């Protein structure tokens, strides 16, 4: 039996099991256990691909190659560390009355099913199944965002459902247009939505249909990425849902949506022979970076501030992939990796900090370094990392993106520098008082926070800024080459 059977089967089984026992006290450990086994299965599959090369599975409906194999492992890893973080976090929420046994069962089961949908979207070779996986991810996260059942969380979940539902409908229309273009070349007797089949004949696809299809696909999946002006669901979902949900939304779901866009961009580039797709991505990406940076400066809620930071960084990643070429594509992949690690670590510390303060308002959170030095230093180091301070990995990827933009897209460079400078100043001026402020009313938590995932993530983010292992470097290079770099 192939490792992919376990990669997809374990979280699916976990969702079903936790739908029955997710309300019990030991369910937090069961959730971690299923996440651990999923991560181990992903490691085995990654090793098989490294040793044996790309693999087709189950009548070519699934395809594991350099672009998705390490994203699969990254997704499983962050899911595992988030499950570990959520053990004490959700226990405190239950003690405070925010989570009832029924809500705990819903949370744990949907957490595992959410992981299943992301892994399904990353491993499938079928563009139609990618769409189904993204729609299923929307439905599971709607339930996770609304789990507190407060008016604000229900409003955020409703906005998320409506906006992403409209967006995913655009992606469906784009997928249908790709099918139309492929059917003219392959005929109905072939699997016309398999990405590998489409990649083989991408030069024969109708340019007009493919250009129109990519517009709909970018708008559709761009809504899930949080690209401006399709972003308004993201800050609300982050602010009103449980913090573990914020961590997996920022660290994982945005990556899966970006992966879907990249697969479609390869086909569009091959069909058109022009830079239309890249120019659209650069436009949306640059707009997202600039708008998000100025919104960061206006935030009072700490989770909303970091949600706009996610929009900024996904905009930067979109801009990098839009430029294309070996260096920009390499930098975009590296930035996806380090952003997932660092941003999820930040949300871990923010979750514990807001529980200590009983509020998400930054002006009321002071003196973290005194009450719990590890939480304070974790937040401070995480912020320095996400702002691109050397020697963290975000600095390396941003340096590559900016230097490439200076050479190939000099018109965009001033906007990038302005946006990054505004984000740097705005975020730092708000976080410093939270960590080092004098007037503190914070109290220790009733249960010890899970801080090992924070420093594991930050340690990996630091390591990737100093040294990229050869096998990971090879993945970045191979994936960049597949995207036309």
DRENPADO-472166 format. One record per residue (C-alpha): residue in one letter; residue number from 1; x negated, y negated, z negated. Coordinates in steps of 0.05 Angstrom, whole numbers, plus 5000, padded with zeros to 4 digits. Layout:
<sites>
SITE | aa | i | east | north | up
SITE | a | NUM | X | Y | Z
...
</sites>
This chain:
<sites>
SITE | aa | i | east | north | up
SITE | x | 1 | 5000 | 5000 | 5000
SITE | x | 2 | 4972 | 4933 | 5020
SITE | x | 3 | 4956 | 4879 | 4968
SITE | x | 4 | 5008 | 4833 | 5000
SITE | x | 5 | 5063 | 4880 | 4976
SITE | x | 6 | 5041 | 4864 | 4905
SITE | x | 7 | 5029 | 4790 | 4920
SITE | x | 8 | 5102 | 4782 | 4940
SITE | x | 9 | 5133 | 4838 | 4900
SITE | x | 10 | 5107 | 4820 | 4831
SITE | x | 11 | 5137 | 4749 | 4826
SITE | x | 12 | 5202 | 4774 | 4858
SITE | x | 13 | 5206 | 4829 | 4806
SITE | x | 14 | 5187 | 4779 | 4752
SITE | x | 15 | 5245 | 4734 | 4772
SITE | x | 16 | 5294 | 4792 | 4767
SITE | x | 17 | 5266 | 4817 | 4700
SITE | x | 18 | 5265 | 4748 | 4669
SITE | x | 19 | 5336 | 4736 | 4693
SITE | x | 20 | 5354 | 4790 | 4643
SITE | x | 21 | 5306 | 4779 | 4586
SITE | x | 22 | 5282 | 4707 | 4597
SITE | x | 23 | 5319 | 4682 | 4536
SITE | x | 24 | 5280 | 4725 | 4487
SITE | x | 25 | 5220 | 4698 | 4448
SITE | x | 26 | 5172 | 4745 | 4483
SITE | x | 27 | 5195 | 4720 | 4551
SITE | x | 28 | 5140 | 4667 | 4550
SITE | x | 29 | 5088 | 4723 | 4547
SITE | x | 30 | 5124 | 4763 | 4600
SITE | x | 31 | 5123 | 4702 | 4646
SITE | x | 32 | 5047 | 4696 | 4636
SITE | x | 33 | 5039 | 4771 | 4648
SITE | x | 34 | 5075 | 4770 | 4715
SITE | x | 35 | 5035 | 4708 | 4736
SITE | x | 36 | 4970 | 4743 | 4717
SITE | x | 37 | 4985 | 4805 | 4757
SITE | x | 38 | 5005 | 4762 | 4817
SITE | x | 39 | 4938 | 4724 | 4812
SITE | x | 40 | 4899 | 4790 | 4809
SITE | x | 41 | 4936 | 4816 | 4870
SITE | x | 42 | 4919 | 4752 | 4907
SITE | x | 43 | 4845 | 4760 | 4888
SITE | x | 44 | 4846 | 4830 | 4917
SITE | x | 45 | 4878 | 4807 | 4981
SITE | x | 46 | 4828 | 4750 | 4987
SITE | x | 47 | 4770 | 4799 | 4979
SITE | x | 48 | 4800 | 4843 | 5034
SITE | x | 49 | 4805 | 4785 | 5082
SITE | x | 50 | 4735 | 4760 | 5066
SITE | x | 51 | 4707 | 4830 | 5080
SITE | x | 52 | 4752 | 4851 | 5138
SITE | x | 53 | 4775 | 4787 | 5171
SITE | x | 54 | 4846 | 4763 | 5188
SITE | x | 55 | 4901 | 4814 | 5179
SITE | x | 56 | 4969 | 4827 | 5210
SITE | x | 57 | 5022 | 4862 | 5168
SITE | x | 58 | 5092 | 4889 | 5177
SITE | x | 59 | 5102 | 4883 | 5252
SITE | x | 60 | 5061 | 4819 | 5253
SITE | x | 61 | 5112 | 4782 | 5211
SITE | x | 62 | 5057 | 4766 | 5161
SITE | x | 63 | 4988 | 4740 | 5178
SITE | x | 64 | 4931 | 4727 | 5131
SITE | x | 65 | 4875 | 4683 | 5158
SITE | x | 66 | 4823 | 4632 | 5134
SITE | x | 67 | 4875 | 4576 | 5131
SITE | x | 68 | 4922 | 4610 | 5082
SITE | x | 69 | 4885 | 4662 | 5043
SITE | x | 70 | 4851 | 4615 | 4994
SITE | x | 71 | 4913 | 4572 | 4989
SITE | x | 72 | 4949 | 4635 | 4967
SITE | x | 73 | 4898 | 4648 | 4912
SITE | x | 74 | 4899 | 4574 | 4891
SITE | x | 75 | 4975 | 4577 | 4886
SITE | x | 76 | 4973 | 4640 | 4843
SITE | x | 77 | 4918 | 4611 | 4799
SITE | x | 78 | 4953 | 4546 | 4784
SITE | x | 79 | 5018 | 4584 | 4773
SITE | x | 80 | 4982 | 4627 | 4721
SITE | x | 81 | 4950 | 4569 | 4684
SITE | x | 82 | 5016 | 4531 | 4685
SITE | x | 83 | 5052 | 4591 | 4655
SITE | x | 84 | 4999 | 4592 | 4600
SITE | x | 85 | 5009 | 4518 | 4588
SITE | x | 86 | 5085 | 4526 | 4586
SITE | x | 87 | 5083 | 4576 | 4529
SITE | x | 88 | 5073 | 4526 | 4472
SITE | x | 89 | 5103 | 4469 | 4511
SITE | x | 90 | 5171 | 4502 | 4522
SITE | x | 91 | 5170 | 4528 | 4451
SITE | x | 92 | 5167 | 4456 | 4426
SITE | x | 93 | 5222 | 4437 | 4474
SITE | x | 94 | 5264 | 4493 | 4446
SITE | x | 95 | 5250 | 4471 | 4375
SITE | x | 96 | 5273 | 4400 | 4394
SITE | x | 97 | 5338 | 4427 | 4421
SITE | x | 98 | 5325 | 4410 | 4494
SITE | x | 99 | 5322 | 4484 | 4514
SITE | x | 100 | 5375 | 4534 | 4495
SITE | x | 101 | 5366 | 4610 | 4505
SITE | x | 102 | 5407 | 4607 | 4569
SITE | x | 103 | 5364 | 4550 | 4595
SITE | x | 104 | 5301 | 4588 | 4577
SITE | x | 105 | 5325 | 4647 | 4617
SITE | x | 106 | 5339 | 4603 | 4676
SITE | x | 107 | 5272 | 4568 | 4670
SITE | x | 108 | 5231 | 4633 | 4667
SITE | x | 109 | 5268 | 4669 | 4723
SITE | x | 110 | 5267 | 4608 | 4770
SITE | x | 111 | 5193 | 4597 | 4754
SITE | x | 112 | 5176 | 4666 | 4781
SITE | x | 113 | 5222 | 4660 | 4841
SITE | x | 114 | 5192 | 4592 | 4857
SITE | x | 115 | 5123 | 4625 | 4859
SITE | x | 116 | 5151 | 4679 | 4905
SITE | x | 117 | 5178 | 4628 | 4954
SITE | x | 118 | 5112 | 4591 | 4958
SITE | x | 119 | 5072 | 4654 | 4970
SITE | x | 120 | 5123 | 4677 | 5022
SITE | x | 121 | 5116 | 4611 | 5059
SITE | x | 122 | 5040 | 4614 | 5058
SITE | x | 123 | 5033 | 4687 | 5082
SITE | x | 124 | 5087 | 4693 | 5135
SITE | x | 125 | 5070 | 4689 | 5209
SITE | x | 126 | 5141 | 4670 | 5227
SITE | x | 127 | 5159 | 4596 | 5232
SITE | x | 128 | 5231 | 4614 | 5216
SITE | x | 129 | 5212 | 4649 | 5152
SITE | x | 130 | 5169 | 4589 | 5132
SITE | x | 131 | 5231 | 4547 | 5138
SITE | x | 132 | 5271 | 4597 | 5096
SITE | x | 133 | 5217 | 4598 | 5043
SITE | x | 134 | 5216 | 4522 | 5039
SITE | x | 135 | 5292 | 4520 | 5032
SITE | x | 136 | 5289 | 4573 | 4978
SITE | x | 137 | 5235 | 4533 | 4942
SITE | x | 138 | 5281 | 4473 | 4944
SITE | x | 139 | 5338 | 4512 | 4912
SITE | x | 140 | 5295 | 4541 | 4856
SITE | x | 141 | 5263 | 4475 | 4839
SITE | x | 142 | 5330 | 4440 | 4838
SITE | x | 143 | 5350 | 4487 | 4781
SITE | x | 144 | 5283 | 4476 | 4747
SITE | x | 145 | 5287 | 4400 | 4751
SITE | x | 146 | 5358 | 4400 | 4723
SITE | x | 147 | 5345 | 4450 | 4667
SITE | x | 148 | 5351 | 4399 | 4611
SITE | x | 149 | 5422 | 4382 | 4634
SITE | x | 150 | 5416 | 4309 | 4616
SITE | x | 151 | 5449 | 4256 | 4660
SITE | x | 152 | 5381 | 4233 | 4684
SITE | x | 153 | 5356 | 4303 | 4701
SITE | x | 154 | 5421 | 4320 | 4737
SITE | x | 155 | 5416 | 4256 | 4777
SITE | x | 156 | 5343 | 4271 | 4795
SITE | x | 157 | 5361 | 4342 | 4815
SITE | x | 158 | 5419 | 4318 | 4858
SITE | x | 159 | 5375 | 4266 | 4893
SITE | x | 160 | 5322 | 4319 | 4904
SITE | x | 161 | 5373 | 4368 | 4932
SITE | x | 162 | 5405 | 4318 | 4979
SITE | x | 163 | 5342 | 4285 | 5006
SITE | x | 164 | 5302 | 4350 | 5014
SITE | x | 165 | 5364 | 4384 | 5042
SITE | x | 166 | 5369 | 4331 | 5096
SITE | x | 167 | 5294 | 4336 | 5108
SITE | x | 168 | 5294 | 4411 | 5113
SITE | x | 169 | 5351 | 4406 | 5163
SITE | x | 170 | 5306 | 4364 | 5207
SITE | x | 171 | 5253 | 4417 | 5201
SITE | x | 172 | 5303 | 4470 | 5223
SITE | x | 173 | 5320 | 4430 | 5285
SITE | x | 174 | 5245 | 4423 | 5300
SITE | x | 175 | 5237 | 4498 | 5292
SITE | x | 176 | 5294 | 4510 | 5341
SITE | x | 177 | 5260 | 4464 | 5391
SITE | x | 178 | 5195 | 4504 | 5384
SITE | x | 179 | 5235 | 4567 | 5398
SITE | x | 180 | 5264 | 4535 | 5461
SITE | x | 181 | 5195 | 4516 | 5486
SITE | x | 182 | 5168 | 4586 | 5471
SITE | x | 183 | 5227 | 4622 | 5502
SITE | x | 184 | 5212 | 4591 | 5569
SITE | x | 185 | 5142 | 4622 | 5568
SITE | x | 186 | 5148 | 4686 | 5528
SITE | x | 187 | 5220 | 4706 | 5544
SITE | x | 188 | 5272 | 4731 | 5495
SITE | x | 189 | 5240 | 4801 | 5491
SITE | x | 190 | 5180 | 4774 | 5452
SITE | x | 191 | 5177 | 4748 | 5381
SITE | x | 192 | 5178 | 4674 | 5400
SITE | x | 193 | 5172 | 4646 | 5330
SITE | x | 194 | 5109 | 4684 | 5310
SITE | x | 195 | 5055 | 4632 | 5300
SITE | x | 196 | 5000 | 4676 | 5330
SITE | x | 197 | 5041 | 4688 | 5393
SITE | x | 198 | 5054 | 4613 | 5399
SITE | x | 199 | 4981 | 4597 | 5388
SITE | x | 200 | 4961 | 4643 | 5445
SITE | x | 201 | 5006 | 4606 | 5495
SITE | x | 202 | 5006 | 4536 | 5464
SITE | x | 203 | 4976 | 4506 | 5527
SITE | x | 204 | 5037 | 4530 | 5567
SITE | x | 205 | 5090 | 4501 | 5520
SITE | x | 206 | 5132 | 4444 | 5547
SITE | x | 207 | 5099 | 4379 | 5523
SITE | x | 208 | 5163 | 4340 | 5520
SITE | x | 209 | 5199 | 4391 | 5477
SITE | x | 210 | 5139 | 4402 | 5432
SITE | x | 211 | 5128 | 4327 | 5420
SITE | x | 212 | 5201 | 4320 | 5400
SITE | x | 213 | 5196 | 4383 | 5357
SITE | x | 214 | 5136 | 4358 | 5319
SITE | x | 215 | 5171 | 4292 | 5302
SITE | x | 216 | 5228 | 4331 | 5270
SITE | x | 217 | 5180 | 4380 | 5236
SITE | x | 218 | 5137 | 4324 | 5208
SITE | x | 219 | 5198 | 4286 | 5181
SITE | x | 220 | 5228 | 4350 | 5153
SITE | x | 221 | 5167 | 4379 | 5118
SITE | x | 222 | 5141 | 4309 | 5105
SITE | x | 223 | 5201 | 4299 | 5059
SITE | x | 224 | 5175 | 4358 | 5018
SITE | x | 225 | 5105 | 4329 | 5019
SITE | x | 226 | 5131 | 4263 | 4994
SITE | x | 227 | 5108 | 4219 | 5051
SITE | x | 228 | 5133 | 4147 | 5050
SITE | x | 229 | 5189 | 4130 | 5065
SITE | x | 230 | 5214 | 4201 | 5051
SITE | x | 231 | 5187 | 4202 | 4980
SITE | x | 232 | 5241 | 4174 | 4934
SITE | x | 233 | 5261 | 4242 | 4905
SITE | x | 234 | 5191 | 4258 | 4880
SITE | x | 235 | 5182 | 4207 | 4822
SITE | x | 236 | 5251 | 4223 | 4794
SITE | x | 237 | 5240 | 4298 | 4797
SITE | x | 238 | 5173 | 4292 | 4762
SITE | x | 239 | 5198 | 4245 | 4709
SITE | x | 240 | 5262 | 4282 | 4689
SITE | x | 241 | 5242 | 4355 | 4696
SITE | x | 242 | 5199 | 4396 | 4648
SITE | x | 243 | 5125 | 4380 | 4653
SITE | x | 244 | 5106 | 4450 | 4677
SITE | x | 245 | 5152 | 4438 | 4736
SITE | x | 246 | 5117 | 4372 | 4750
SITE | x | 247 | 5051 | 4409 | 4750
SITE | x | 248 | 5072 | 4461 | 4802
SITE | x | 249 | 5109 | 4410 | 4844
SITE | x | 250 | 5048 | 4365 | 4850
SITE | x | 251 | 4995 | 4420 | 4850
SITE | x | 252 | 5029 | 4472 | 4895
SITE | x | 253 | 5094 | 4455 | 4931
SITE | x | 254 | 5064 | 4395 | 4966
SITE | x | 255 | 5007 | 4438 | 4992
SITE | x | 256 | 5055 | 4490 | 5020
SITE | x | 257 | 5093 | 4436 | 5058
SITE | x | 258 | 5028 | 4408 | 5084
SITE | x | 259 | 5007 | 4478 | 5107
SITE | x | 260 | 5072 | 4483 | 5148
SITE | x | 261 | 5057 | 4416 | 5181
SITE | x | 262 | 4986 | 4438 | 5198
SITE | x | 263 | 5010 | 4502 | 5231
SITE | x | 264 | 5057 | 4461 | 5274
SITE | x | 265 | 5004 | 4408 | 5290
SITE | x | 266 | 4959 | 4462 | 5320
SITE | x | 267 | 5014 | 4482 | 5369
SITE | x | 268 | 5031 | 4410 | 5386
SITE | x | 269 | 4959 | 4390 | 5400
SITE | x | 270 | 4951 | 4450 | 5446
SITE | x | 271 | 5015 | 4435 | 5484
SITE | x | 272 | 5004 | 4360 | 5493
SITE | x | 273 | 4929 | 4355 | 5499
SITE | x | 274 | 4935 | 4286 | 5466
SITE | x | 275 | 4928 | 4257 | 5396
SITE | x | 276 | 5003 | 4242 | 5387
SITE | x | 277 | 5011 | 4289 | 5328
SITE | x | 278 | 4948 | 4263 | 5295
SITE | x | 279 | 4969 | 4191 | 5305
SITE | x | 280 | 5036 | 4203 | 5273
SITE | x | 281 | 5003 | 4237 | 5214
SITE | x | 282 | 4954 | 4180 | 5206
SITE | x | 283 | 5010 | 4129 | 5207
SITE | x | 284 | 5052 | 4165 | 5154
SITE | x | 285 | 4991 | 4181 | 5113
SITE | x | 286 | 4964 | 4111 | 5111
SITE | x | 287 | 5032 | 4082 | 5095
SITE | x | 288 | 5039 | 4131 | 5038
SITE | x | 289 | 4971 | 4114 | 5009
SITE | x | 290 | 4984 | 4039 | 5010
SITE | x | 291 | 5056 | 4040 | 4985
SITE | x | 292 | 5042 | 4090 | 4930
SITE | x | 293 | 4982 | 4051 | 4905
SITE | x | 294 | 5023 | 3988 | 4894
SITE | x | 295 | 5080 | 4028 | 4862
SITE | x | 296 | 5030 | 4056 | 4812
SITE | x | 297 | 5017 | 3986 | 4788
SITE | x | 298 | 5090 | 3976 | 4770
SITE | x | 299 | 5104 | 4040 | 4730
SITE | x | 300 | 5119 | 4044 | 4656
SITE | x | 301 | 5135 | 4119 | 4653
SITE | x | 302 | 5072 | 4161 | 4652
SITE | x | 303 | 5100 | 4219 | 4692
SITE | x | 304 | 5127 | 4172 | 4745
SITE | x | 305 | 5059 | 4139 | 4750
SITE | x | 306 | 5024 | 4205 | 4764
SITE | x | 307 | 5079 | 4225 | 4813
SITE | x | 308 | 5062 | 4164 | 4854
SITE | x | 309 | 4989 | 4184 | 4849
SITE | x | 310 | 5009 | 4251 | 4881
SITE | x | 311 | 5043 | 4213 | 4938
SITE | x | 312 | 4979 | 4172 | 4947
SITE | x | 313 | 4934 | 4233 | 4950
SITE | x | 314 | 4980 | 4272 | 4996
SITE | x | 315 | 4981 | 4211 | 5041
SITE | x | 316 | 4905 | 4211 | 5041
SITE | x | 317 | 4904 | 4286 | 5059
SITE | x | 318 | 4955 | 4274 | 5115
SITE | x | 319 | 4911 | 4217 | 5142
SITE | x | 320 | 4850 | 4262 | 5141
SITE | x | 321 | 4884 | 4318 | 5179
SITE | x | 322 | 4912 | 4266 | 5227
SITE | x | 323 | 4842 | 4242 | 5244
SITE | x | 324 | 4821 | 4314 | 5257
SITE | x | 325 | 4751 | 4336 | 5273
SITE | x | 326 | 4706 | 4381 | 5232
SITE | x | 327 | 4689 | 4332 | 5176
SITE | x | 328 | 4758 | 4303 | 5165
SITE | x | 329 | 4792 | 4372 | 5167
SITE | x | 330 | 4740 | 4399 | 5119
SITE | x | 331 | 4751 | 4339 | 5072
SITE | x | 332 | 4826 | 4348 | 5076
SITE | x | 333 | 4822 | 4421 | 5055
SITE | x | 334 | 4774 | 4404 | 4999
SITE | x | 335 | 4819 | 4348 | 4975
SITE | x | 336 | 4880 | 4394 | 4975
SITE | x | 337 | 4841 | 4442 | 4929
SITE | x | 338 | 4814 | 4391 | 4879
SITE | x | 339 | 4878 | 4351 | 4877
SITE | x | 340 | 4917 | 4414 | 4858
SITE | x | 341 | 4869 | 4430 | 4802
SITE | x | 342 | 4860 | 4360 | 4774
SITE | x | 343 | 4932 | 4336 | 4780
SITE | x | 344 | 4960 | 4398 | 4746
SITE | x | 345 | 4909 | 4389 | 4690
SITE | x | 346 | 4932 | 4317 | 4682
SITE | x | 347 | 5004 | 4338 | 4676
SITE | x | 348 | 4984 | 4390 | 4623
SITE | x | 349 | 4955 | 4335 | 4579
SITE | x | 350 | 5012 | 4287 | 4594
SITE | x | 351 | 5061 | 4340 | 4573
SITE | x | 352 | 5029 | 4348 | 4505
SITE | x | 353 | 5020 | 4272 | 4497
SITE | x | 354 | 5093 | 4257 | 4511
SITE | x | 355 | 5115 | 4311 | 4462
SITE | x | 356 | 5071 | 4280 | 4408
SITE | x | 357 | 5100 | 4210 | 4421
SITE | x | 358 | 5171 | 4232 | 4436
SITE | x | 359 | 5172 | 4186 | 4496
SITE | x | 360 | 5144 | 4180 | 4566
SITE | x | 361 | 5136 | 4104 | 4562
SITE | x | 362 | 5062 | 4089 | 4566
SITE | x | 363 | 5065 | 4028 | 4520
SITE | x | 364 | 5089 | 4072 | 4463
SITE | x | 365 | 5034 | 4124 | 4470
SITE | x | 366 | 4971 | 4101 | 4435
SITE | x | 367 | 4910 | 4132 | 4401
SITE | x | 368 | 4911 | 4202 | 4431
SITE | x | 369 | 4837 | 4208 | 4417
SITE | x | 370 | 4850 | 4202 | 4342
SITE | x | 371 | 4909 | 4250 | 4336
SITE | x | 372 | 4882 | 4303 | 4382
SITE | x | 373 | 4814 | 4290 | 4413
SITE | x | 374 | 4819 | 4347 | 4463
SITE | x | 375 | 4885 | 4321 | 4492
SITE | x | 376 | 4856 | 4250 | 4494
SITE | x | 377 | 4791 | 4270 | 4528
SITE | x | 378 | 4829 | 4317 | 4574
SITE | x | 379 | 4873 | 4260 | 4598
SITE | x | 380 | 4815 | 4212 | 4604
SITE | x | 381 | 4771 | 4260 | 4643
SITE | x | 382 | 4829 | 4280 | 4687
SITE | x | 383 | 4844 | 4208 | 4704
SITE | x | 384 | 4771 | 4194 | 4720
SITE | x | 385 | 4770 | 4256 | 4764
SITE | x | 386 | 4834 | 4238 | 4803
SITE | x | 387 | 4809 | 4166 | 4813
SITE | x | 388 | 4749 | 4194 | 4850
SITE | x | 389 | 4693 | 4182 | 4800
SITE | x | 390 | 4630 | 4221 | 4815
SITE | x | 391 | 4611 | 4276 | 4808
SITE | x | 392 | 4682 | 4305 | 4810
SITE | x | 393 | 4706 | 4339 | 4874
SITE | x | 394 | 4756 | 4284 | 4890
SITE | x | 395 | 4697 | 4236 | 4899
SITE | x | 396 | 4665 | 4284 | 4949
SITE | x | 397 | 4728 | 4293 | 4990
SITE | x | 398 | 4747 | 4219 | 4988
SITE | x | 399 | 4676 | 4199 | 5008
SITE | x | 400 | 4680 | 4245 | 5069
SITE | x | 401 | 4749 | 4218 | 5088
SITE | x | 402 | 4729 | 4145 | 5081
SITE | x | 403 | 4663 | 4152 | 5118
SITE | x | 404 | 4697 | 4189 | 5175
SITE | x | 405 | 4751 | 4134 | 5177
SITE | x | 406 | 4697 | 4080 | 5180
SITE | x | 407 | 4667 | 4115 | 5241
SITE | x | 408 | 4729 | 4138 | 5278
SITE | x | 409 | 4787 | 4094 | 5253
SITE | x | 410 | 4754 | 4029 | 5229
SITE | x | 411 | 4820 | 3992 | 5232
SITE | x | 412 | 4847 | 4035 | 5175
SITE | x | 413 | 4787 | 4029 | 5129
SITE | x | 414 | 4806 | 3962 | 5096
SITE | x | 415 | 4875 | 3989 | 5079
SITE | x | 416 | 4846 | 4052 | 5049
SITE | x | 417 | 4796 | 4014 | 5006
SITE | x | 418 | 4849 | 3964 | 4984
SITE | x | 419 | 4898 | 4019 | 4964
SITE | x | 420 | 4846 | 4061 | 4928
SITE | x | 421 | 4821 | 3999 | 4891
SITE | x | 422 | 4892 | 3980 | 4868
SITE | x | 423 | 4906 | 4051 | 4846
SITE | x | 424 | 4840 | 4055 | 4808
SITE | x | 425 | 4852 | 3990 | 4769
SITE | x | 426 | 4926 | 4002 | 4757
SITE | x | 427 | 4918 | 4071 | 4730
SITE | x | 428 | 4856 | 4058 | 4688
SITE | x | 429 | 4886 | 3996 | 4654
SITE | x | 430 | 4945 | 4038 | 4631
SITE | x | 431 | 4910 | 4101 | 4610
SITE | x | 432 | 4854 | 4070 | 4568
SITE | x | 433 | 4902 | 4043 | 4514
SITE | x | 434 | 4938 | 4110 | 4513
SITE | x | 435 | 4874 | 4146 | 4497
SITE | x | 436 | 4834 | 4095 | 4456
SITE | x | 437 | 4889 | 4049 | 4429
SITE | x | 438 | 4891 | 4031 | 4356
SITE | x | 439 | 4965 | 4027 | 4339
SITE | x | 440 | 4985 | 4100 | 4338
SITE | x | 441 | 5048 | 4132 | 4312
SITE | x | 442 | 5033 | 4200 | 4342
SITE | x | 443 | 5041 | 4263 | 4301
SITE | x | 444 | 5009 | 4331 | 4310
SITE | x | 445 | 5051 | 4382 | 4347
SITE | x | 446 | 5084 | 4439 | 4309
SITE | x | 447 | 5050 | 4490 | 4355
SITE | x | 448 | 4979 | 4487 | 4380
SITE | x | 449 | 4976 | 4461 | 4452
SITE | x | 450 | 4947 | 4504 | 4507
SITE | x | 451 | 4887 | 4463 | 4528
SITE | x | 452 | 4843 | 4518 | 4558
SITE | x | 453 | 4877 | 4510 | 4626
SITE | x | 454 | 4862 | 4435 | 4624
SITE | x | 455 | 4788 | 4443 | 4618
SITE | x | 456 | 4785 | 4503 | 4664
SITE | x | 457 | 4817 | 4461 | 4719
SITE | x | 458 | 4773 | 4401 | 4705
SITE | x | 459 | 4712 | 4445 | 4703
SITE | x | 460 | 4729 | 4474 | 4771
SITE | x | 461 | 4742 | 4404 | 4798
SITE | x | 462 | 4674 | 4382 | 4773
SITE | x | 463 | 4639 | 4444 | 4801
SITE | x | 464 | 4668 | 4432 | 4870
SITE | x | 465 | 4639 | 4362 | 4868
SITE | x | 466 | 4570 | 4390 | 4854
SITE | x | 467 | 4568 | 4455 | 4893
SITE | x | 468 | 4616 | 4491 | 4941
SITE | x | 469 | 4605 | 4567 | 4940
SITE | x | 470 | 4586 | 4596 | 5008
SITE | x | 471 | 4649 | 4637 | 5015
SITE | x | 472 | 4693 | 4577 | 5000
SITE | x | 473 | 4652 | 4533 | 5046
SITE | x | 474 | 4660 | 4586 | 5100
SITE | x | 475 | 4736 | 4584 | 5090
SITE | x | 476 | 4738 | 4509 | 5097
SITE | x | 477 | 4695 | 4512 | 5160
SITE | x | 478 | 4736 | 4568 | 5191
SITE | x | 479 | 4802 | 4535 | 5174
SITE | x | 480 | 4778 | 4468 | 5202
SITE | x | 481 | 4756 | 4504 | 5266
SITE | x | 482 | 4824 | 4536 | 5272
SITE | x | 483 | 4856 | 4467 | 5268
SITE | x | 484 | 4814 | 4443 | 5326
SITE | x | 485 | 4755 | 4417 | 5286
</sites>
